[in-house]
Amino acid sequence: MSYAQSARRVALDVIMAVRESDAYANLLLPVHLERAKLSTADAGLATELTYGTLRMQGYYDAVIAQAAGRAISKIDPPVLDVLRLAAHQLLSMRVPSHAAVDESVRLAKTIGSRSAVGFVNAVLRAITKHEPDVWRERVIAAAGTGEEALALEYSHPLWVTRAFRQVLVAEGREAELEGLLAADNVPARVSVAALPGFAVPAEIDVTIAEYSPVGGTLREGDPGKNAAVASGRARVQDEGSQLAALALSRARPIIAGESWLDMCAGPGGKAALLAAEALTGGAHLTANELIPARAKLVRNALAVFESPPEVWEKDGVDIGNEHPGEFDRILLDAPCTGLGALRRRPEARWRKQPGDVAKLGALQTALLHSALAALKPGGVLAYVTCSPHAAETKAVVGSVLRKLPNVSKMDTPAVLKEIALGELDLPEGSHVQLWPHRHGTDAMFIQLLVKADETTADETTAD
């Protein structure tokens, strides 16, 4: 078996597992690479084939449908996986057409009937009749509205494209929609957070971050081979996530003895950063994670501390009743659709449905009510989602605050502008929405809230 065929087989196996069993590519691919004992070059090819195919699946489906002369739904799923993998090579990589077609036909022989093999060969040869730019023009020409054309061209579900557009329109930045969709298709850089008191960015072989004062970007190589990362003194963490944690820890000076809570802490990146920040100021962090496997990840993330913070395994919805008014600062990194991290999880865009937003919105609302009940008067809470969808962000905050007149929005942009190394481009408002195309981060939403007492009334503002 040639090295290219090996890499393609690994990619196909992962792509099929993602479709068949909702596997996560970022977790499954390393296992398959290790099992296949691929060289560095092979592994790089398999990674590009896997992520590139999953990321651009919607666009490739449009091409395949035209080339096959039939709807995607009429093609057997395993055969369609082979066609998508081949389409990525033919349309987005510098793979010779004959090699992509021949190797893909070989793959088809391992998963389909003789007629399926002939079908794959015919469809791929139809694709090779036109250059990639011609296919792009054909796909766009077949689309309906401008939104549909952008959704197809940049391989996003239409409902996601519309949701992004809605948020950008509210910011007065509708013209940035195409840039946002394009940025979602560019693999994210490997960002690292140096835990305060344990490491500083300058000593961990990174390019200093543009915004996070504790962050940097790995110049090259496997982050696991970085000494600071391997020892737990630094962590792989998106710069937007770093800023979300720092917005809470640096919203005001830390008073020794403060009690902090990370309410939905898994997998533990923000908890580790908050714990380090708390330690430097004499505060105490408690982490909570309902799911046992994720709670284990939180404990692993906190193991670097001599006296690691306690990790609860409670339902966050109940914490407000069980621990009323107990915490000075709370991070609620709420479960969400994850639409802000599509650069890292290419298959996520195809997994989520509009109905998921409503279900999560109900949970987010319940968690925020609980978190605010657990917050002390005068305390600060950071409501964070890795999704820019308005129904998961401003709508949740607004619905809760309408029922709690003693809770107000803090000027979150002002807080982050004091923290950030560089100037953040942020529209007017009390919240912060980070974007991959504008800030190079995941699309994190951050809203600081304060529970009123006589000392906090002057700190609040409104959208």
N, C-alpha and C positions, 0 to 999 in steps of 0.2 A: 504493500500500500504506500503510495507516495506521500510525502509530507503534506502536500496541499490537500489530498484526499483525507488524510488524518484530521487536519484542521477543520475541513468542511464537515466531516462526520461529527466531530465534537460540537461544532456550532449547531448542526441539525438536531442532535440529541437534546441540547439545551432548549432550542426553540420549540421542539415538540413537547418537552416537559412543561415549559411555560404555558403552552396552549392546553395541554391535556390535564394538568394537575395544579395549575396556578402557582407553579414554582417561581421563585425569584431568581432572575438571571444572575444578579450580583452575588448571590450565595451559592448557586449551583455551578456556575461556570468554573470557579477555581477548583472545585472538587473534580470536575471532568478533566481539567487541564492536568492536574496532578496525577490522576489515574492514567491518562494517556501518555504521560512522560514526554510531553512535547518539548521541543527546544524553545529557546526564547523567540526565535522568528516564527515558529509554528504557533506558539501561544499568542503572539501578537496578531497573527492572521485570524485565528479562531475568535479572538476577542472582538476584532473589528467586524468580522462576519456576523457574530451573534448580536452585538449591540446595534450595529448599523442596520441589520435586517429588522430587528424588533422596533427600532426607532422610526424607520421609514415605512413600516408595514402598510399604513393607509395609502400612501402614494404608490407603492409597488402594487397593491391590490387594484388600483385604478388602471395601471399599465397592463397588468395581467388580464384584467377583464376585457380590455380592448383587444389585446393580442390573441386571446383565446376565443373571443366572440361569444362569451357566455358570462353570466353573473358569477361572482366569487362563491356564492352560496351553493353553486352547482358543482364545485370542484371538491373532491375528497380532501379533507383537512391535511393528511400527511403529504399528499401530492402538492397541495398549495404551499406547505412549508418549504418544500424543495424549490418550488418556483419563486417564492419570495427570496430565498437565500441566493438563488441564481440571479434574480433581478438586481439585487444589491451589487453583485459583482459586475454585471453588465452596465448598470446605470450610474454607479457611484464609486467604483474602484477601477484601478488601472490593470484589470485582469484581462488578458487576451480573450476575445469572444469564444474562440474554439475551445480554449481550456475551460472556461466557465460552463459552456454547454456540455462538453464531453464529461466533465467530472460530475455535473449535476444529473446527467442521464444515468451515470453509474450509481449515484445515490438513489435515484428513482427506482432502479432495479432492486434495491434492498428493501424498499418499503411499499412497492406497488405491483400491480399486474403488468403483463406485457402491453396491454392497451394503455395503461397509465404511463409507461415508459415512452411509448410513441407520442402520447399527448404532451408530455413534458418536452420532448425534443421539438415538436412542432411549435409549441408556444414560445420556446426560447429562440428558435430560429426566426420567428415572427418579430420578436423583440429586437434581434440583432439587425433587422432591416432598416431601423431608424436610429439615428444618433440620439444620445440622451437629451440634448436640447430640443429635438423634435418631439420626443415623447412628452417632455414638460409642456410644450405648447399644445399638444393634443389633449393632455389631461386638463389643462386650464381651460381650453376651449370647450370641453364637454361639461365643465362645471356651470352651476347656475349663477348665484349672486357672487359679489366680490368676496364675501366671507367664505362661501363654499370653495371658491378657487384658492384662497389662502389656506384653508383647512386641508385641502388635497395636496397642494404644492408643498406645504411644510409638514404634512403628515400628522395632523392633530384632529381628534374628533371635532365635529362642527360645534357641539354644545360647549366644549372646552374653549374653542376659539371665540365663541360669542361671550362666554363668561369673562375671558381675558379682556376682550374689547370693552365690555361694560365698565370694568375697573379703570382701564386707561382713559375712557371717555370722562369718567368722574374726576380724573386727575387733570383733564385738559390735554392729554397726551395720546389721543387716538392714533395719530400718525406713527406711533411707535409699535403698533401691533405686529407688523411684518417683522420688524427687528426682534421682537420678543419671541415670535414663533421660530425664527431662524436660530436664535440663541439657545433655545431648548434642544436643538439638534446638534449642538457642539458639546462634546464631552467636557465635564467640569474639571477644573484643575484640582490637584490634590492639596487641599488646604490643611494646615496644622495649627493647633492652639497650644502654646506653651503655658503650662499651668503656673500661675503666679506663685512665687516662693519655691518653685521646683526647677524652673527653667526660664530662659528668655529667648525670644526668637533668634537673636543674633548668634546664639551658640548651637543651634540645631540644624544648620546648613539649609536655610530656606531663604527665599526672596521675601523681604519684609512685606507684610500685607498692606494693601492700599488704605484700609479703614481700621481693622481691629488692632488695638495696641498689643495684643498678646498673640497675634497671628502671623502666619507666613505661608508661602507656597513652596512645596518641595521642588527643587530644580530638576531632579531626575531620580529614577530608581524606585525600588520597592519601599514604601513607608515603613514596613515591618523591619527593614534592615537599618533604619535610622535609630541610633542608640537612645535618643531621648524618647522616641515613640515606643521602642521596644521595652523600655524600663517603666513606662507609664507617666513619665514626667511631662510628656507632650502627647497630644491626641490628634488623630485625623478628624477634622471637624470643619464643616463649611463655615466660611467667614460670616455669613448671615446668622448662623446659629450662635457663633461667638458673640456677635453684637446683641442678639436677643438676651443672652444670659447677662452680659455686661450692662445692658440697659437697666436690669433689676438691681444688680449688685452695686452699681455706681450711680443710681438715681439720686442718691443723697449720701452723705458721709455715714459710714458704718459706726454704730454705737456698740461698744463691747457688751456682750450678753444678749444681743438680738437672737431671735429664733427664726430660722428660715425653713421653707418647705418647697421642695420640688415635687409637685403633686402627681405628675404623669412622667416619671423620670426615665423610663426605658428609651434607648439602650444605655444611657448614662453619660453621654458626652457633656451635656449642659450641667448635669449634676456634679461632675468632676470639676468643671470650671467654677461653678458656684461654691463648691466646698473649698476650693483653694482661695477664692475671694473671701469667703467667710472666715477662714483661718487667719488670713492676714489682718483682719479687723476685729478678731475676737468674737465673732458670731458663731452660731451653731446651725448646721444644716441637717434636716431630716429629708430623706428621699422616699418616695412612694411609687410603687409599680404593681398594678393588679396582677399581671400575667407572670406566673412563676419563672418561665424561661427568660423573660425580659428582666425580671428582678435579679436573676443571677448575673446577667450582663451588667446591671447597675453595680452590683457588689464587686464584680471584677474591675469595673472602671474606677471604683473608689478604693481599691486595695492598695494603691500607692500611698495612702495616708496612714500615718502611724496609728492613729485611732480613727478608723473609717466611720463616716456617718452611718447612723442606723438606717436600714432600708425596710420600710413597711411593705406589706402586700395587701393593702386595703382597697376597697372600691372607692375611688375618689369622690363619688357622689355622696358618700356617707361621712366623709371627713369633716364637713362643716358642722354636722350634728354631734359628732364624737369629740371634736376639738374646737369648740366655738371660741373665737377671738384669741387664739393661741399664738399666732405667728405674725412677726413684724414684716416679713417679706415672703411672698409666694410666687413661684413660677408655675403658671398653668400652660404647659406646652400641649395643647389639646389634641386628641386624636382627630385627624382630618383626612381629606382625600389625597394629600400629598402632591397636589398639582403644581406646587412650587418647586418640586425636585425632579422634574421630568428629565433633566440632563443626566441624572444619576440612575434613574429607574426607567429605562426606555419603554418597558412593557406596561408601566402603570397607566399611561394615557389610554390604553385599550381596555384596561380592567375596570375602571370606574365608570359609573353610569349616573345620570342626573339624579336618580332616586337616592343614591348614596349620600348626596349633599343634604337632603332633608333629614335622613336618619342621623347623620353625624351632627347636624345642627341641633337636634333635640338633645343629644348627649353633651355637646359643647355647652349648651345653655345650662343644663343641669350641673355640669362640672363647675362652671363659672359661678353659679349661685352658691354652690358648696364651698368653693375657694374663698369667696368674699365673706361667707359666714365664719370661716376659720381665720380670717384676717383681723388683726387688732385694730381698734380705732387709731387712725393716723398711719396705719400700715400701707405698704405699697404692693401692688400685684401686677405682674406682667402677663397679659393674655397674648399667647403666641400661637400661630399656626404656620405650617409649611404649605400654605395654600393662599393664593390671593383672591379666591372666589368670594364675592361680596357676602354671600349667604353664610359663609363660615367665619367671617371677620367682622366687619362693621355691623352687620345685621344682628349677630349674636350679642355683641357688646351693647348695641342700642336697645335691644329688647330687654336685657337684664337691667340696664341702668334706668330704664323707664319705671321699673318696679322698686328701685333702690335709690331714693333721693339723697341718701347719705354717702353715695359713691360717685366720684367724678373722674373725668379723664385728666391725666397729666399731659403736659406738653412733651410728648415723647420725642419729636424731632429735636427739640432744644436739648434734651438729655443726651441724645446720640451725637449731636453735633459737638458737644463738649468731650465726648469719649473718642470719637473717630479721629484717626490720624489725618485723613484727607477730607475734603469738603464733600459731604453727601448731597446729591441732587435729589431733593425731596419737595414735593408739592406742599401747599398750605394744608394744614390739618393737625389734629392732635395725635394721630397715629403715624407709624412708619410702615411703608410698604417697600421692601427691597425687591429688586428685579435682576434676573440674570443678564439682560441686555444692557441695563443701565449701571449696575453696580458689580456685575460679575459674581453675584452670590445666588443662592437659591432664593425663590420668591417668598421670603419670610414676612409675615405680618406681625407687628409688635404694637401693642397698646398698653401703656402703663395706666393703672387706675389707683386711686387713693381713697381710703375710707376716711370720712371727715372726722376731725376733732378740731379743737380751737387752733392747733398749730398748722393745719394743712389747707385751710380754706383758700389761702393766697396762691397755692401751687397749681390750682386746677384751671382747666380751660375747656373749650368745647370745639367740635368741628365747625 
